[in-house]
Structure formats: C-alpha cells, structure tokens
C-alpha cells in the first residue's frame, strides 16, 4: 500500500502577509494612498540617485556642477 502524495502549500511571503493585514485594517482608498505615497518615495530616491550620478559625471568632465541645470 502506498502513502498518499504530500501536497506542499506555499508559505506566503512577508509582503503577502503585510498586504493581507493591510486589507483587514485599511479601506481601499487608504491602501491606494499609501501605495501611491510609497511609489513617490521610490521615484524620489531614483531621481536623487540619478542626480548624484550626473553630478559625478559632470564633475569628472571638468564642468562646474552649479552651472548645469538638470
């Protein structure tokens, strides 16, 4: 007699768990606002990183950074 096959159930990721708690505690509008705010934070960080990189490149080219508008 063979044993029944064992089925593995996926363990939810930490992000999935947070989203489940979020959905219980917040209304849809609050979730959307929080996600939009986080997206804005990530975009601001990306722009800041790009700005630092541009300043580094322009500095290596010998141009004064203050004279360049990004």
N, C-alpha and C positions, 0 to 999 in steps of 0.2 A: 504494500500500500504506500502510495506517495503522499507526501505532505502537500498541502495547498500552497501555491506560489505566494510569496510575500510581496505585497504591493507597497512600494515606498511612496510616502506622501511628502511633497516638497515642504520644507520648512520656510515660512515666509521670511523675506529679508527684513532687515531693520527698517528700511524705508517703507516697505509694505505695512509693517506693524504701526509705524507712526501715522501713515495715511489712514489706517483703519481707526485709530484713536481720534485722529483729526476729524474724520467724518462723523464720529459719535458726538464730539464736543462742539463742533462749529457748524453753522449753517453754510449753505453753498456759496453765498456771497462772501462770507468771511474767508472761506478756503480760497476762493478765486483771488481776493485781495491779497492774501498772504503770499500766494504763489506768484502773483504779479510783482509784489514787492521784492521777493527773493530773486526773480528774474532780473529786475532792475539792479539789484546789488551785484549780481554776477556780471551784468553788462558794464556797470561802472568799473568793476575790477579789471575787466578785459580792456576797457579804454585806457585805464591808468597804466596797465602793463604795456600797451601799445605806445602810449605817450613816453614812458621811460625808455623804451627801446628806440623810438625816434630820436629822443634827446641824445642817447648814447651814440647813435649812428652819425647824427649831425655834429656832435662834439668831436668825433674821430675825423670828420671831413674838414674840420677847422673852422666851421661856421659858428659864430656866436649863437647860442640857442635862443637868446632873448629877441633876436631879430627875425626869427622864423615864426610864422603863425601856423598852428596846426589845425 
